[in-house]
Amino acid sequence: MTNHLLHILLKMNIKKLFLIIVLFSSCFSGQSQRISTENLKSIKLIEDSLKTQLIKLTGSAGIKERFNADSILTKMLVRSLKINNSFYHPFDSLRGVSRLYAPDSSFRIFTWQIFVSDYITRQRGAIQMKTSDGSLKLFPLIDKSDITDKMEDTVGNNLGWMGAVYYKLLLNKYQNKNFYTLIGYDANNIRSAKKIIEVLHFENNEPVFGGPYFVCNECDNKNPSRYIMEYKKEASARLNYDEELRMIVMEHLISENNEPQKKWTLIGDGDYDAFKWESGKWGFVNKIFNMVTPEGAPPIPSTIRDEKGTIDENKLDSNKP
């Protein structure tokens, strides 16, 4: 009787496992069938050619060759995106191009950069919207940072973009509206680099970059339209979203020679600040990590005994579940 029951249970589990496999297979099959075999082949052929242009764009080629490669890359990318249902192809072999999908899958954004000279870097990009019929709806991103005096205060559409290669895309909601926070990098010039936080939203189905979404009373600019962290090129200052803290964490900067107005002298000092999303804005949080480890000493866990070995009852109570 026991063996018979065990046989029935095993049979049931195998059936369940088979059903799960079938369901997963159906999901993946449904995704791949959105692009026809012929269209997928066409996209991959163009993608291979795009990789060749990226090598020229990011290599040691001269400026004329880099501009030519950038022009060809842009035209070929648009041609591949015109293929029906191209939105579902990841283009994951394009190493020099950032490709980020919005968390709600309503659009994706392509960004890359071109080095004009040691002192000039320009960004390129496009937003591809998801469409019900698989047709192309594309917003080209035109970098206007070179003719903009105050990038921090500028709000613009895709034709007045401030430029960045984005590496993080977040979705926040406020009053039934979607706000997409973009975190990006700008190689800027030979002396300094920039990391940028800006909010993207859509008005009348058109993209708008920047806006009154930052509150930073500790900053020189209390309410910037975007947050720009410029620092010494070799410093590699951290700025990214922390999933556990649910905040954008950035390294606090100081001037290495006491000249903070010269952005190329700014380096991290070991402290971290942050931005936290509340009530439709990114609010500044000063020094999120307050515990400082003495210089030369390793970090140690908090103990419940003092130096004499006596148990601290308050610490003991605070460690109870």
SERO-4910 file (N, C-alpha, C, O; in steps of 0.05 Angstrom, whole numbers):
BEGIN
 pado doro    nc1    nc2    nc3   cac1   cac2   cac3    cc1    cc2    cc3    oc1    oc2    oc3
  Met    A     17    -24      0      0      0      0     17     25      0     12     44    -15
  Thr    A     38     25     16     57     48     18     71     52     -8     74     75    -18
  Asn    A     81     30    -20     95     32    -46     76     43    -68     85     58    -85
  His    A     51     34    -67     32     44    -87     27     74    -84     26     88   -104
  Leu    A     24     83    -59     20    112    -54     44    128    -63     41    149    -75
  Leu    A     68    118    -57     93    131    -66     94    134    -96    103    154   -107
  His    A     86    112   -109     86    112   -139     67    133   -150     73    147   -169
  Ile    A     44    136   -137     24    156   -146     35    185   -142     32    201   -159
  Leu    A     48    190   -118     59    216   -113     81    223   -132     82    246   -142
  Leu    A     99    204   -138    120    208   -157    109    214   -185    119    232   -199
  Lys    A     88    200   -192     76    204   -218     63    232   -220     65    246   -240
  Met    A     51    240   -197     39    267   -197     61    289   -199     57    308   -214
  Asn    A     83    285   -185    105    305   -186    117    307   -214    123    329   -224
  Ile    A    120    284   -228    130    284   -255    112    299   -274    120    314   -291
  Lys    A     85    295   -270     66    309   -286     67    339   -282     66    355   -301
  Lys    A     70    346   -256     72    375   -250     97    387   -262     97    409   -273
  Leu    A    120    372   -259    145    381   -271    142    385   -301    152    404   -312
  Phe    A    130    365   -314    126    367   -343    109    391   -350    115    405   -370
  Leu    A     88    396   -335     71    419   -340     86    445   -337     82    463   -353
  Ile    A    103    447   -316    119    471   -312    138    476   -336    141    498   -346
  Ile    A    151    454   -346    169    456   -368    154    465   -393    164    482   -408
  Val    A    130    454   -398    114    462   -421    107    492   -419    108    506   -440
  Leu    A     99    501   -395     92    529   -392    115    548   -397    112    568   -411
  Phe    A    138    541   -387    162    557   -392    170    557   -421    177    578   -432
  Ser    A    168    534   -433    174    532   -462    156    549   -478    164    562   -498
  Ser    A    130    549   -471    110    565   -485    117    595   -483    114    610   -502
  Cys    A    125    603   -459    132    632   -455    155    640   -472    154    661   -486
  Phe    A    176    624   -472    200    631   -488    194    629   -518    203    645   -534
  Ser    A    178    609   -525    170    607   -553    154    630   -562    157    640   -585
  Gly    A    135    640   -545    119    663   -552    136    688   -556    130    704   -574
  Gln    A    157    691   -539    174    714   -542    189    713   -569    189    733   -583
  Ser    A    200    690   -575    216    688   -600    199    691   -625    209    700   -645
  Gln    A    174    682   -623    156    683   -647    147    711   -653    135    715   -674
  Arg    A    151    730   -635    144    758   -641    159    769   -665    149    785   -680
  Ile    A    184    759   -668    200    767   -691    201    742   -710    209    721   -701
  Ser    A    193    746   -735    193    724   -753    222    715   -758    241    730   -754
  Thr    A    225    690   -767    252    679   -773    267    696   -793    291    701   -790
  Glu    A    253    704   -813    266    721   -835    274    748   -824    296    757   -830
  Asn    A    257    761   -808    264    787   -796    287    785   -776    304    802   -775
  Leu    A    287    763   -761    308    759   -741    335    756   -755    356    766   -746
  Lys    A    335    742   -778    359    738   -793    369    765   -804    393    770   -803
  Ser    A    351    781   -813    359    808   -824    371    825   -802    390    839   -806
  Ile    A    358    825   -778    368    841   -756    396    832   -748    414    849   -743
  Lys    A    401    806   -747    427    796   -738    449    802   -758    472    807   -751
  Leu    A    442    802   -784    461    810   -805    470    839   -801    494    846   -803
  Ile    A    450    857   -796    457    885   -791    473    888   -765    491    904   -763
  Glu    A    465    872   -745    479    873   -719    509    867   -722    526    879   -709
  Asp    A    515    847   -738    543    840   -743    558    863   -756    581    868   -749
  Ser    A    545    877   -774    558    901   -787    561    924   -767    580    939   -769
  Leu    A    542    926   -748    543    947   -728    568    943   -710    581    963   -702
  Lys    A    575    918   -705    598    913   -688    624    922   -701    642    932   -687
  Thr    A    625    920   -727    648    930   -742    652    960   -739    674    970   -735
  Gln    A    629    974   -741    630   1004   -738    637   1012   -709    651   1032   -705
  Leu    A    629    996   -690    635   1003   -662    665   1000   -656    676   1015   -640
  Ile    A    678    981   -669    707    978   -666    721   1003   -676    740   1012   -663
  Lys    A    712   1013   -699    723   1038   -709    717   1062   -691    734   1080   -688
  Leu    A    693   1062   -680    685   1084   -664    700   1086   -638    706   1108   -629
  Thr    A    705   1063   -625    718   1063   -599    748   1058   -599    761   1059   -579
  Gly    A    758   1052   -623    787   1046   -626    804   1071   -628    796   1093   -620
  Ser    A    827   1067   -639    847   1089   -641    846   1103   -669    865   1115   -677
  Ala    A    823   1100   -682    820   1113   -708    820   1143   -706    816   1154   -685
  Gly    A    826   1156   -729    826   1185   -729    798   1196   -727    779   1182   -730
  Ile    A    796   1223   -723    771   1235   -718    752   1232   -742    728   1228   -739
  Lys    A    763   1235   -766    747   1233   -791    735   1205   -793    711   1202   -800
  Glu    A    751   1185   -787    741   1157   -789    721   1151   -767    702   1137   -771
  Arg    A    725   1163   -743    706   1160   -721    679   1172   -728    658   1160   -723
  Phe    A    679   1196   -739    654   1209   -747    640   1193   -769    615   1191   -769
  Asn    A    655   1183   -787    643   1167   -809    631   1141   -797    609   1133   -805
  Ala    A    645   1128   -779    635   1104   -766    609   1110   -750    590   1094   -750
  Asp    A    609   1133   -737    585   1140   -721    561   1145   -739    539   1137   -732
  Ser    A    566   1158   -762    544   1163   -781    533   1137   -792    508   1133   -793
  Ile    A    551   1119   -800    542   1093   -810    527   1077   -789    507   1064   -794
  Leu    A    538   1077   -764    526   1063   -742    497   1072   -737    479   1056   -734
  Thr    A    493   1098   -737    467   1110   -732    447   1101   -753    424   1093   -747
  Lys    A    455   1103   -779    437   1095   -801    431   1066   -801    408   1058   -805
  Met    A    451   1049   -795    446   1020   -794    429   1012   -771    412    994   -773
  Leu    A    433   1025   -748    416   1019   -725    387   1025   -730    369   1009   -724
  Val    A    382   1049   -742    354   1056   -749    342   1037   -769    319   1029   -767
  Arg    A    359   1028   -788    348   1009   -808    340    983   -795    320    971   -802
  Ser    A    356    973   -775    350    948   -762    325    952   -744    309    933   -741
  Leu    A    321    976   -732    298    980   -715    272    983   -731    250    979   -720
  Lys    A    275    989   -757    251    991   -774    239    963   -780    216    961   -789
  Ile    A    254    942   -775    244    915   -780    223    909   -759    227    914   -735
  Asn    A    201    898   -767    178    893   -750    185    877   -725    199    857   -726
  Asn    A    175    887   -702    180    875   -676    209    875   -667    217    858   -651
  Ser    A    225    893   -678    253    894   -670    256    901   -640    277    896   -628
  Phe    A    235    912   -628    235    920   -599    243    896   -582    254    899   -560
  Tyr    A    236    872   -591    241    848   -575    269    835   -579    275    815   -567
  His    A    284    847   -597    312    837   -601    331    853   -583    331    877   -584
  Pro    A    347    839   -567    363    853   -546    388    868   -556    398    886   -543
  Phe    A    398    861   -580    423    873   -590    445    871   -569    461    889   -565
  Asp    A    446    848   -556    465    845   -533    494    840   -542    511    838   -524
  Ser    A    499    839   -568    527    836   -576    540    864   -581    564    865   -587
  Leu    A    525    885   -579    535    912   -584    548    923   -558    534    937   -543
  Arg    A    573    916   -553    586    922   -527    590    952   -523    590    960   -500
  Gly    A    593    967   -543    598    996   -540    572   1012   -538    574   1037   -537
  Val    A    549   1000   -539    524   1014   -538    508   1005   -513    503    982   -509
  Ser    A    500   1025   -497    482   1019   -474    454   1015   -484    444   1031   -500
  Arg    A    441    994   -474    413    988   -481    397    982   -456    402    962   -443
  Leu    A    380   1000   -449    364    996   -424    335    996   -430    324   1014   -444
  Tyr    A    321    976   -420    291    974   -422    279    987   -397    289    983   -375
  Ala    A    258   1002   -401    243   1013   -379    231    990   -363    223    970   -375
  Pro    A    230    992   -336    219    970   -320    190    962   -328    183    939   -323
  Asp    A    174    980   -339    148    973   -348    147    965   -378    125    961   -389
  Ser    A    170    962   -390    173    954   -418    159    972   -438    152    964   -460
  Ser    A    155    997   -431    141   1016   -449    160   1027   -470    151   1037   -491
  Phe    A    186   1027   -464    206   1037   -483    233   1026   -476    237   1014   -455
  Arg    A    252   1030   -494    280   1024   -487    297   1047   -498    288   1061   -517
  Ile    A    320   1051   -486    337   1074   -494    365   1064   -501    378   1049   -486
  Phe    A    375   1073   -524    402   1067   -533    419   1092   -529    410   1114   -535
  Thr    A    443   1089   -518    462   1111   -516    490   1101   -521    497   1079   -514
  Trp    A    507   1118   -533    535   1113   -536    549   1140   -539    537   1161   -539
  Gln    A    576   1139   -540    591   1164   -541    612   1164   -563    621   1142   -572
  Ile    A    620   1187   -571    641   1190   -591    661   1211   -581    653   1233   -572
  Phe    A    687   1205   -582    708   1223   -573    716   1241   -596    728   1232   -615
  Val    A    708   1266   -594    715   1285   -615    745   1293   -612    759   1295   -632
  Ser    A    753   1298   -587    781   1305   -581    786   1299   -551    768   1289   -538
  Asp    A    810   1306   -541    815   1302   -513    797   1319   -495    793   1312   -472
  Tyr    A    787   1340   -506    771   1359   -490    741   1359   -498    726   1374   -486
  Ile    A    733   1343   -517    705   1342   -525    695   1314   -529    707   1298   -544
  Thr    A    674   1307   -515    661   1281   -518    631   1286   -524    619   1303   -510
  Arg    A    620   1273   -543    592   1276   -549    578   1250   -547    589   1228   -552
  Gln    A    552   1251   -538    536   1227   -535    515   1226   -558    506   1246   -569
  Arg    A    509   1202   -565    488   1196   -585    467   1178   -572    473   1164   -552
  Gly    A    443   1177   -583    423   1160   -571    396   1161   -585    392   1177   -603
  Ala    A    378   1144   -576    351   1143   -587    333   1128   -567    342   1110   -553
  Ile    A    308   1136   -566    287   1122   -550    269   1107   -570    257   1119   -588
  Gln    A    267   1081   -566    249   1064   -582    224   1058   -565    227   1045   -544
  Met    A    201   1066   -574    176   1060   -559    165   1033   -567    169   1024   -589
  Lys    A    153   1020   -548    139    995   -554    112   1001   -567     97   1018   -557
  Thr    A    107    988   -590     82    993   -604     66    967   -607     77    946   -607
  Ser    A     40    970   -609     22    946   -609     26    930   -635     22    905   -634
  Asp    A     32    943   -657     35    929   -682     64    922   -690     69    912   -711
  Gly    A     83    929   -672    110    923   -678    125    942   -696    148    938   -703
  Ser    A    111    964   -704    123    984   -721    142   1002   -705    142   1001   -680
  Leu    A    158   1017   -719    178   1034   -705    168   1061   -698    157   1076   -714
  Lys    A    171   1068   -672    166   1095   -662    192   1103   -648    198   1092   -626
  Leu    A    207   1121   -659    234   1127   -650    237   1157   -645    229   1174   -661
  Phe    A    250   1164   -622    257   1191   -616    288   1193   -616    301   1183   -598
  Pro    A    300   1206   -636    329   1210   -636    337   1229   -614    322   1248   -609
  Leu    A    359   1224   -601    369   1241   -579    392   1258   -590    413   1248   -598
  Ile    A    388   1284   -590    408   1303   -601    422   1318   -579    410   1333   -564
  Asp    A    448   1312   -575    464   1324   -554    468   1354   -558    482   1362   -578
  Lys    A    457   1371   -541    460   1400   -543    476   1411   -519    475   1435   -514
  Ser    A    491   1394   -506    505   1403   -482    527   1423   -489    534   1440   -473
  Asp    A    538   1422   -514    560   1439   -521    551   1468   -525    567   1487   -524
  Ile    A    525   1473   -529    514   1500   -532    496   1508   -509    480   1526   -512
  Thr    A    498   1493   -487    481   1499   -463    498   1509   -441    518   1497   -433
  Asp    A    491   1533   -430    507   1545   -409    502   1532   -382    522   1527   -367
  Lys    A    477   1526   -375    471   1515   -349    456   1488   -352    432   1487   -352
  Met    A    472   1467   -354    460   1441   -358    442   1433   -335    421   1420   -339
  Glu    A    450   1440   -310    435   1433   -286    407   1444   -286    388   1433   -274
  Asp    A    403   1467   -300    377   1481   -299    361   1477   -325    339   1489   -328
  Thr    A    370   1460   -343    358   1458   -369    337   1435   -370    343   1412   -361
  Val    A    314   1441   -380    293   1421   -386    289   1421   -416    285   1442   -428
  Gly    A    290   1397   -428    287   1396   -457    276   1370   -467    273   1351   -452
  Asn    A    268   1370   -492    258   1346   -505    281   1330   -517    305   1336   -511
  Asn    A    275   1311   -533    296   1294   -545    315   1310   -564    337   1301   -569
  Leu    A    305   1333   -574    322   1349   -592    339   1369   -576    356   1383   -588
  Gly    A    335   1370   -550    352   1387   -533    363   1371   -510    362   1380   -487
  Trp    A    373   1348   -516    383   1329   -497    411   1338   -486    426   1349   -501
  Met    A    416   1333   -460    441   1341   -448    464   1320   -451    487   1326   -446
  Gly    A    457   1296   -459    477   1275   -465    488   1260   -442    497   1272   -422
  Ala    A    488   1233   -444    500   1215   -424    497   1187   -435    479   1181   -450
  Val    A    515   1170   -426    513   1141   -432    500   1129   -407    513   1127   -386
  Tyr    A    475   1121   -409    460   1113   -385    467   1084   -377    470   1067   -394
  Tyr    A    470   1080   -351    475   1053   -341    455   1043   -321    456   1021   -311
  Lys    A    435   1060   -314    413   1052   -296    388   1066   -303    388   1090   -310
  Leu    A    365   1052   -303    339   1064   -309    319   1054   -288    314   1030   -285
  Leu    A    308   1073   -273    289   1067   -251    261   1077   -258    258   1096   -273
  Leu    A    241   1064   -247    214   1073   -250    202   1080   -223    202   1064   -204
  Asn    A    192   1105   -220    177   1114   -196    150   1125   -205    148   1136   -227
  Lys    A    131   1122   -187    104   1132   -193     97   1154   -173    103   1152   -149
  Tyr    A     82   1174   -183     72   1195   -165     47   1207   -178     47   1215   -201
  Gln    A     25   1206   -162     -1   1217   -172     -8   1205   -199    -16   1219   -217
  Asn    A     -6   1178   -200    -14   1162   -224      2   1169   -249     -7   1164   -271
  Lys    A     26   1181   -245     43   1186   -268     70   1171   -265     79   1167   -242
  Asn    A     81   1163   -287    106   1148   -287    130   1167   -291    129   1185   -309
  Phe    A    150   1164   -274    174   1180   -276    198   1161   -278    201   1143   -261
  Tyr    A    214   1164   -298    237   1146   -304    263   1161   -297    269   1181   -310
  Thr    A    277   1151   -277    302   1164   -270    325   1150   -284    328   1125   -283
  Leu    A    341   1166   -298    364   1156   -313    390   1164   -299    393   1187   -291
  Ile    A    408   1145   -296    435   1151   -284    455   1145   -306    455   1123   -317
  Gly    A    472   1164   -312    490   1161   -335    518   1172   -330    523   1185   -310
  Tyr    A    535   1167   -350    563   1175   -349    570   1192   -373    561   1186   -395
  Asp    A    586   1213   -368    596   1230   -390    626   1232   -387    636   1242   -367
  Ala    A    641   1221   -406    670   1222   -405    681   1250   -405    704   1255   -396
  Asn    A    665   1269   -414    671   1298   -412    697   1306   -426    697   1311   -450
  Asn    A    719   1307   -411    745   1315   -424    768   1301   -410    765   1283   -394
  Ile    A    792   1310   -417    816   1296   -407    821   1300   -378    835   1285   -365
  Arg    A    809   1321   -366    813   1327   -337    791   1317   -319    797   1309   -296
  Ser    A    766   1319   -328    744   1311   -310    723   1294   -324    722   1294   -349
  Ala    A    708   1280   -308    686   1263   -318    661   1272   -303    662   1285   -282
  Lys    A    638   1264   -313    612   1271   -300    595   1246   -297    595   1228   -314
  Lys    A    580   1245   -275    558   1226   -272    533   1242   -268    533   1262   -253
  Ile    A    512   1234   -281    487   1250   -282    463   1234   -274    460   1211   -281
  Ile    A    446   1247   -258    419   1236   -252    398   1255   -263    399   1279   -258
  Glu    A    380   1245   -279    359   1262   -289    333   1245   -292    334   1221   -295
  Val    A    311   1259   -291    284   1247   -292    273   1251   -320    272   1273   -331
  Leu    A    263   1229   -331    250   1229   -357    220   1223   -353    214   1204   -339
  His    A    203   1240   -365    175   1233   -365    164   1240   -393    178   1252   -409
  Phe    A    139   1232   -398    127   1237   -424    103   1255   -422     85   1250   -406
  Glu    A    104   1276   -438     81   1295   -439     70   1294   -468     85   1299   -487
  Asn    A     44   1288   -470     31   1285   -497     47   1265   -514     51   1270   -538
  Asn    A     56   1243   -501     71   1222   -514     98   1231   -525    109   1218   -543
  Glu    A    108   1253   -515    135   1263   -523    153   1262   -498    144   1269   -476
  Pro    A    179   1255   -502    197   1254   -479    206   1281   -470    210   1299   -486
  Val    A    208   1284   -443    218   1309   -431    239   1301   -411    235   1285   -393
  Phe    A    263   1312   -415    286   1307   -397    290   1330   -377    291   1353   -385
  Gly    A    292   1323   -352    297   1343   -331    271   1354   -320    249   1349   -331
  Gly    A    273   1369   -298    249   1381   -286    253   1385   -256    275   1379   -246
  Pro    A    233   1395   -243    235   1402   -214    233   1377   -196    214   1375   -180
  Tyr    A    251   1359   -199    249   1333   -184    272   1329   -165    275   1306   -155
  Phe    A    287   1350   -158    309   1347   -139    307   1368   -118    302   1392   -123
  Val    A    311   1360    -93    312   1379    -70    338   1374    -56    342   1352    -44
  Cys    A    356   1393    -57    383   1390    -45    391   1415    -31    406   1432    -43
  Asn    A    382   1419     -7    388   1443      9    418   1446     14    428   1468     19
  Glu    A    433   1424     15    462   1425     20    478   1431     -5    502   1436     -3
  Cys    A    465   1431    -28    479   1436    -54    480   1466    -60    464   1482    -50
  Asp    A    499   1474    -77    500   1502    -87    474   1509   -102    463   1530    -98
  Asn    A    465   1490   -118    439   1493   -132    418   1477   -116    419   1452   -117
  Lys    A    400   1490   -103    382   1477    -84    361   1460    -99    353   1439    -89
  Asn    A    352   1468   -122    332   1454   -137    339   1451   -167    327   1464   -184
  Pro    A    360   1435   -173    368   1432   -201    348   1415   -217    333   1400   -206
  Ser    A    349   1419   -243    332   1403   -261    344   1375   -266    331   1357   -274
  Arg    A    370   1373   -260    384   1347   -260    408   1350   -242    418   1372   -237
  Tyr    A    417   1328   -231    440   1328   -213    465   1320   -229    465   1298   -241
  Ile    A    486   1336   -228    510   1330   -242    533   1329   -223    539   1349   -208
  Met    A    547   1307   -222    570   1303   -205    595   1303   -223    600   1284   -237
  Glu    A    611   1325   -222    635   1326   -238    659   1323   -220    659   1334   -197
  Tyr    A    679   1308   -228    701   1300   -211    726   1295   -227    725   1293   -252
  Lys    A    749   1292   -214    774   1286   -226    772   1260   -242    761   1240   -233
  Lys    A    783   1260   -266    780   1238   -285    789   1211   -272    775   1191   -276
  Glu    A    811   1211   -258    822   1186   -247    808   1178   -221    815   1156   -211
  Ala    A    790   1194   -210    778   1188   -184    758   1166   -184    755   1152   -164
  Ser    A    744   1162   -206    723   1140   -208    703   1142   -185    698   1122   -172
  Ala    A    692   1165   -180    672   1168   -159    647   1152   -163    638   1149   -186
  Arg    A    637   1140   -142    614   1122   -144    588   1138   -144    585   1157   -129
  Leu    A    570   1130   -162    543   1140   -162    525   1119   -175    527   1113   -199
  Asn    A    508   1107   -159    490   1086   -170    467   1081   -150    467   1091   -128
  Tyr    A    447   1067   -160    424   1060   -143    429   1036   -126    440   1016   -136
  Asp    A    423   1038   -100    426   1016    -82    399   1003    -77    381   1015    -65
  Glu    A    396    978    -85    370    964    -83    362    960    -54    338    963    -48
  Glu    A    381    954    -37    374    949     -8    365    975      6    346    976     20
  Leu    A    381    996      1    374   1022     14    351   1036      0    339   1054     11
  Arg    A    346   1029    -25    326   1042    -42    332   1072    -45    314   1089    -43
  Met    A    358   1077    -49    367   1105    -52    389   1105    -74    402   1085    -79
  Ile    A    392   1129    -86    414   1133   -104    438   1142    -87    436   1164    -74
  Val    A    459   1127    -86    481   1132    -68    504   1144    -84    512   1133   -105
  Met    A    516   1166    -74    539   1178    -88    561   1185    -68    556   1192    -45
  Glu    A    585   1183    -78    608   1189    -61    610   1219    -56    606   1235    -75
  His    A    616   1226    -31    619   1255    -25    647   1264    -35    667   1250    -31
  Leu    A    647   1287    -48    672   1297    -60    684   1320    -45    670   1337    -35
  Ile    A    711   1321    -45    726   1344    -35    748   1350    -54    757   1333    -70
  Ser    A    758   1375    -53    780   1383    -70    807   1373    -58    812   1378    -34
  Glu    A    823   1361    -74    849   1351    -64    869   1374    -59    889   1369    -45
  Asn    A    864   1398    -69    882   1420    -64    866   1445    -55    875   1468    -59
  Asn    A    842   1440    -42    826   1461    -30    817   1482    -51    817   1506    -45
  Glu    A    810   1473    -75    799   1491    -95    774   1478   -107    774   1469   -130
  Pro    A    752   1477    -91    728   1463    -99    715   1474   -124    700   1459   -137
  Gln    A    721   1499   -132    709   1509   -156    721   1496   -181    710   1498   -203
  Lys    A    745   1484   -178    757   1470   -200    749   1440   -199    760   1425   -183
  Lys    A    729   1433   -215    717   1407   -213    737   1384   -217    733   1362   -207
  Trp    A    758   1389   -233    777   1368   -239    795   1362   -215    812   1344   -217
  Thr    A    791   1376   -193    807   1370   -169    791   1354   -148    801   1347   -127
  Leu    A    765   1348   -154    748   1335   -135    752   1305   -135    752   1292   -155
  Ile    A    755   1294   -110    758   1265   -106    740   1257    -83    731   1273    -67
  Gly    A    735   1231    -80    719   1220    -58    734   1222    -32    758   1218    -31
  Asp    A    719   1228    -10    732   1229     16    724   1206     35    730   1207     59
  Gly    A    710   1186     24    702   1163     41    674   1165     52    663   1144     61
  Asp    A    662   1188     51    634   1191     60    615   1187     36    623   1188     13
  Tyr    A    590   1181     42    570   1177     21    544   1192     27    534   1191     50
  Asp    A    534   1206      7    508   1219      9    489   1203     -9    496   1184    -22
  Ala    A    464   1212    -10    444   1197    -26    421   1215    -33    417   1237    -23
  Phe    A    405   1205    -52    379   1216    -59    358   1195    -54    361   1171    -62
  Lys    A    336   1203    -41    314   1184    -36    288   1195    -48    282   1218    -45
  Trp    A    273   1177    -62    249   1186    -75    226   1187    -55    218   1168    -43
  Glu    A    215   1211    -52    192   1215    -34    174   1237    -46    184   1259    -53
  Ser    A    148   1232    -47    129   1251    -56    136   1264    -83    133   1288    -87
  Gly    A    145   1247   -101    150   1257   -129    176   1272   -133    179   1285   -153
  Lys    A    194   1270   -113    220   1284   -116    243   1267   -104    238   1250    -87
  Trp    A    267   1272   -114    290   1260   -102    301   1279    -81    312   1300    -88
  Gly    A    298   1271    -56    308   1288    -34    336   1280    -25    342   1256    -23
  Phe    A    352   1300    -19    380   1295    -11    382   1284     17    368   1294     35
  Val    A    399   1264     21    404   1252     47    434   1254     53    450   1244     38
  Asn    A    441   1268     74    469   1274     80    482   1251     96    471   1242    116
  Lys    A    505   1242     87    521   1222    101    505   1199    112    498   1197    135
  Ile    A    499   1180     93    482   1158    100    496   1137    117    483   1122    132
  Phe    A    523   1136    116    538   1118    133    553   1134    154    573   1147    147
  Asn    A    544   1133    179    556   1150    200    578   1136    215    594   1150    228
  Met    A    580   1109    214    601   1095    229    627   1098    215    629   1091    191
  Val    A    648   1108    229    674   1111    217    693   1092    230    695   1091    254
  Thr    A    708   1076    214    728   1057    224    754   1072    228    763   1086    210
  Pro    A    767   1070    252    792   1084    256    813   1076    235    813   1053    226
  Glu    A    829   1095    227    849   1091    207    868   1068    214    879   1068    236
  Gly    A    871   1049    196    889   1026    200    876   1003    215    888    982    217
  Ala    A    851   1007    226    838    986    241    817    972    224    803    985    208
  Pro    A    815    945    226    794    931    210    766    936    222    764    941    246
  Pro    A    745    934    206    718    937    217    712    913    235    719    890    228
  Ile    A    699    918    258    692    896    276    663    897    283    651    919    282
  Pro    A    650    874    290    622    874    297    617    887    324    635    888    340
  Ser    A    593    896    328    586    908    354    583    886    374    569    866    370
  Thr    A    598    888    397    597    867    417    578    875    440    570    898    443
  Ile    A    570    854    456    552    859    478    567    860    505    554    863    526
  Arg    A    594    858    505    610    860    529    629    884    527    638    890    505
  Asp    A    635    896    550    654    918    550    682    907    552    686    883    551
  Glu    A    702    925    555    730    916    556    736    898    579    755    881    578
  Lys    A    721    900    601    725    883    625    710    857    623    713    839    640
  Gly    A    694    854    602    680    829    598    652    829    609    638    809    608
  Thr    A    643    852    620    617    855    632    596    858    609    600    874    591
  Ile    A    574    844    611    552    845    591    537    871    594    529    878    616
  Asp    A    534    885    572    518    909    571    489    901    565    482    893    543
  Glu    A    472    904    586    444    895    584    428    910    562    411    898    550
  Asn    A    435    935    558    420    950    538    426    939    510    408    937    493
  Lys    A    451    932    505    458    920    479    445    893    476    437    885    454
  Leu    A    444    878    499    432    852    498    403    854    491    393    838    475
  Asp    A    389    873    503    360    877    497    356    885    468    337    876    455
  Ser    A    374    902    458    370    912    430    375    890    410    367    893    387
  Asn    A    389    868    417    394    846    399    373    824    399    375    805    384
  Lys    A    353    827    417    332    808    418    314    810    394    308    833    385
  Pro    A    304    788    383    286    790    360    260    802    368    242    806    351
***
